[in-house]
Amino acid sequence: MIVAVAEESRGAEHARPWIEQAGAQYCCLIDTEHRVADLYGMVNVPQAVWIDEAGHIVRPPENAGSTDHFRLMDRTTRTLAPEHQSARLAARTAYLDAVRDWALTGRYALPADAAMARLPQITPEIALAQAHFRLGVWLRQHGNTAEADVHLAEASRLHPESWNMWRQAADLDEVGKASGEAFWQRVHALGDEPYYPPPDLASAQD
């Protein structure tokens, strides 16, 4: 089964338009405290974790079929060239096909030791970042904006790889900020580093 989890500190109504637009025919949960991201080490969306019928993780968190082609978008028209659209769709289709293949045949599942090796490590800095983030969100919800922003900024400083924390803090500050100029500046700062690291499916086909 598929379970989608929206990390949305502002509650279900802010996630609802995305779920309705997707026409989801599967379970959609709302994680207002980002606990799923904390537990599995997720840093961006969409990320997926594959869990088998015995409850074992067979593919740790990975990019679920999105690509960096969005970085080539015409930001005025918010469009992509046809060849980039095609490449983006091909990557998404390939990932979904792999999920279906795994469900039917078991292919693409990693051995236990390989899955364990790929699990994100929760360092003391990341654990502290999670605490600062949760406190910052709580302070925001209770009207203490100035103190909240200190904790949210510290969360991103301690765990800069977490786009989830940064985007949520940005949208708490100003609706749309997480996809505005501040977002693009942060993306450009990556240089050659990918925003969406491609999943390594080829090494687990057998």
N, C-alpha and C positions, 0 to 999 in steps of 0.2 A: 504494500500500500504506500501511497504518497501522502506525506504530511508536510504542509507548507507552514512556515513560522514567520510572521511579520514582526520585526523588531521595531516597535513603535511606542515610545515612552508616553506619547500623548493619548494613547488609547485606540480602541477599535474604530472609531469614526474616522480617524485620520488614515487608517489602513484600508477601510472599506472600498473607496473608489478603485484602488489598484486590484483588489480581489474581484470586484464586480466586473471591471474591464477585462480581466483574464478569463471570466466565465468559468471559474474553477469548479471542477466536479470532484474535488478531493477535500480532505480536512484542511482548514485554514485556521491556525491558532494565532493569537496576538500575545506577544511576549513584551509586556510593558517594562520589564526590568532587564532585558537583554540577557537573561540567564542561560538561554541556549547557546548564545555566542560565547559566554564565559566558560561554560562546561566543555564545549567542543573546540574552543580556540578559533572560532570564526572571526574573520576580520573584514569581510566585505559581503556584498550580496550581488548576484545570487551565488551562494555556496551550498553544496550538497554533501551529506554524509550517507553512505550506504551501510545499512545494518541488516544482517541476515536474520533468518527465522529463529535462530538461537540467541539473538540479542548481541551478536558479536559485530564490531565495526570491521567491515571488509574493505572499505575505502574511506579514509579520514577526510576531513573538510577539504574541498577543492572547488575551483571555479566550475559552475554547472553550465557550461556551454556558451558563456558570453565571451566576447573578444574585445581587443583594443581598437577595433575599427571605428568606434565612436570618436576616437581622438582625431580622425580625419574628417569629421563632420563639418559641414558649412554651418557655422554657428548663427549666421543670420537667418538662413532658411531652415536650419535644423534638419538638413537632409544629407544623405550619403550618396556617393556615386554608385551606379548599379553594380559595378564589380565588387565594391566593398559590401554592399547589401547582400550580394550572393555569397560572399565568403563568410559573412556573419551568420547567415541562415544555414550554411553548410556545417559550420562548427556546432551550432545548436542542434541540428538534426543528428549529427554524428554522436553527440553526447546522449541524446534521448534514445537513439538506437542502441547504444551501449547499455543503458539502464534496462531496456527491454530484453536485450540479449542475456544480461546477467540474471534477470528474473526467471528466464526460461531455461538457461543452460548452465548458469554459474560462472560463465566467462567474465573476465575483467575484475573478479574478486581477487584481492591480494592475500597471500599467505599471512598468517598471524604475525610473524616476525616483521614482515615488510610493512604491514598495516601499522604495527606499533611504532616502527621507525619513522613513519610519516606523520604520526600524531603531533600536532603543535605542542611545544613545551610551554607550560605556564610558569614563567619565571616570577621571582618575587616582585620585579618591577611591573609585570603585567597584572599580577594579583592586586598590587597597590593601585594601579591604574583603574581596575574594575571598581575598587572601593571608592576612589575619587569620583568616578563617573556616576555611580549610583547615588552618592551623596549629592553631587551637583544637580542631578535630575530631581531629587527629593526637595532640595532647596528651591529650585525653580518652581516646582509645584506649590510651594508654600510662600511664594512671593519674595524670596530673598535672592534677587537676581545678581547683585554684585558678588556676594559670597559664592553663589552657585557657579558663576563664570570662572572664578579662580580655580575651583575644583575640576571643572570640565576642561579647562586649559591644561591643568596638571595631568589629567588623564591622558590627553593626547601627547603631551611631552613624554610621559613614561612609556606610552605604547603607540608610537607614531604609525605603526603598520595598520592600526585599526581604523579603517575608513568608517566602520559602523559607528564608533564613538564620535569621530569628528563630524560626520554628517548629521547625526542626531543632535549634537550640541549646536551645530550651525542652524538647524531648522527650529530648535527651541528658541534660538536668538532671533531669527527672522525667517518667516516662511519663504521658501524658495532659495534661501542662501546656499543650501547644500548642493544646488545645481547651478549656482550663479558664478560670478567672476572669481570668488574666493576658491570655489571648487576647481575651476580651470587652472588657476595659478598653482594649486597644489598638485594637480595632474602634471602640468608642465615641469614642475620641479622634480618629477620622477626621472626625467631624461630618458635613457634607454631602458630603464626598469619597467616591466609591464605593470599595468594597473590590474589586469586580469591574467595572471599566470595560467597558461594552458594546462589542462589536466594531462597527466601522462597515462594515456590509455594503452598505448602500443606495448609497453613492457608487461602488461598484465592480460594480454589477449588469451593466453592459454590457461 
